[in-house]
Amino acid sequence: MALVQFRSQLDDKPPLGGLMFIGLGTAYLYGGSLAYLVGAWHLRHTLALTPGSFVTLLTHAVIPPVTISTGVLCLIDEHPKWILDLCESQRKNLPKNLGDFDKLK
């Protein structure tokens, strides 16, 4: 992601190869999470899954796609409002060189 961001600032357009790598990685991440959930569902009796452990499995499967999707949205300058609100609420704790969050809204 850093390479794509650097290249887009340098040439004012993102490189196609970098976008393909991000798209491929995102697809693998979503597919891997889905395969993880399907595998856990098929092995639920063997693993003796309780409702609490299935919630844990669901959390482990959801966090990576949410994280990469948020990163990609920030990369293409479509910052989620909850990220901006979180940064704004923690402004006094963040380094001063991060800049002004108001221009991102």
C-alpha positions as CSV (number, residue, x, y, z in Angstrom):
1,M,0.0,0.0,0.0
2,A,2.8,2.4,0.8
3,L,4.3,1.9,-2.7
4,V,1.0,2.7,-4.3
5,Q,0.5,5.8,-2.1
6,F,4.1,7.0,-2.9
7,R,3.6,6.4,-6.6
8,S,0.3,8.2,-6.7
9,Q,1.8,11.2,-5.0
10,L,4.8,11.2,-7.4
11,D,2.9,10.9,-10.7
12,D,-0.6,12.0,-9.5
13,K,-2.0,8.6,-10.5
14,P,-1.7,5.2,-8.9
15,P,0.2,2.4,-10.7
16,L,-2.0,-0.3,-12.2
17,G,0.3,-3.1,-10.9
18,G,0.1,-1.8,-7.3
19,L,-3.7,-1.7,-7.6
20,M,-3.8,-5.2,-8.9
21,F,-1.7,-6.5,-6.0
22,I,-4.0,-4.7,-3.5
23,G,-7.0,-6.2,-5.3
24,L,-5.5,-9.7,-5.3
25,G,-4.6,-9.5,-1.7
26,T,-8.0,-8.3,-0.7
27,A,-9.7,-11.1,-2.7
28,Y,-7.4,-13.7,-1.0
29,L,-8.2,-12.2,2.4
30,Y,-12.0,-12.3,1.8
31,G,-11.7,-15.8,0.3
32,G,-9.5,-17.0,3.2
33,S,-12.0,-15.7,5.8
34,L,-14.9,-17.4,4.0
35,A,-12.9,-20.7,3.8
36,Y,-12.1,-20.4,7.5
37,L,-15.8,-20.0,8.4
38,V,-16.9,-22.8,6.1
39,G,-14.3,-25.1,7.5
40,A,-15.2,-24.3,11.1
41,W,-18.9,-24.9,10.2
42,H,-18.2,-28.3,8.7
43,L,-16.0,-29.3,11.6
44,R,-18.2,-27.9,14.3
45,H,-19.0,-31.3,15.8
46,T,-15.4,-32.5,15.7
47,L,-14.1,-29.3,17.2
48,A,-17.0,-29.3,19.8
49,L,-17.8,-25.6,19.1
50,T,-19.9,-23.8,21.6
51,P,-21.8,-20.6,20.6
52,G,-19.1,-18.6,22.4
53,S,-16.3,-20.3,20.4
54,F,-18.2,-19.7,17.2
55,V,-18.4,-16.0,18.0
56,T,-14.6,-16.1,18.5
57,L,-14.2,-17.8,15.1
58,L,-16.5,-15.2,13.5
59,T,-14.5,-12.4,15.0
60,H,-11.2,-13.9,13.8
61,A,-12.7,-14.2,10.3
62,V,-14.2,-10.7,10.2
63,I,-11.3,-8.5,11.5
64,P,-8.8,-9.0,8.7
65,P,-11.3,-8.1,5.8
66,V,-12.5,-5.1,7.8
67,T,-8.9,-4.0,8.4
68,I,-7.8,-4.3,4.8
69,S,-11.0,-2.7,3.5
70,T,-10.5,0.3,5.8
71,G,-6.9,0.6,4.6
72,V,-7.9,0.5,1.0
73,L,-10.6,3.1,1.6
74,C,-8.1,5.4,3.2
75,L,-5.7,4.7,0.3
76,I,-8.2,6.0,-2.2
77,D,-9.1,9.0,0.0
78,E,-12.5,7.7,1.0
79,H,-11.8,7.9,4.7
80,P,-14.5,6.2,6.8
81,K,-16.2,8.6,9.2
82,W,-15.5,6.4,12.2
83,I,-11.8,6.6,11.6
84,L,-11.9,10.4,11.3
85,D,-14.0,10.6,14.5
86,L,-11.6,8.3,16.3
87,C,-8.6,10.4,15.2
88,E,-10.3,13.6,16.1
89,S,-11.1,12.3,19.6
90,Q,-7.5,11.3,20.1
91,R,-6.0,14.4,18.5
92,K,-4.2,15.5,21.7
93,N,-2.6,12.1,22.0
94,L,-1.4,11.9,18.4
95,P,1.9,13.3,17.1
96,K,1.6,16.8,15.6
97,N,3.1,15.8,12.2
98,L,0.0,13.7,11.4
99,G,-1.7,16.8,10.1
100,D,-5.2,18.2,10.2
101,F,-8.0,15.8,10.0
102,D,-10.5,18.4,9.1
103,K,-9.3,18.5,5.5
104,L,-10.1,14.8,5.1
105,K,-13.8,15.1,5.9
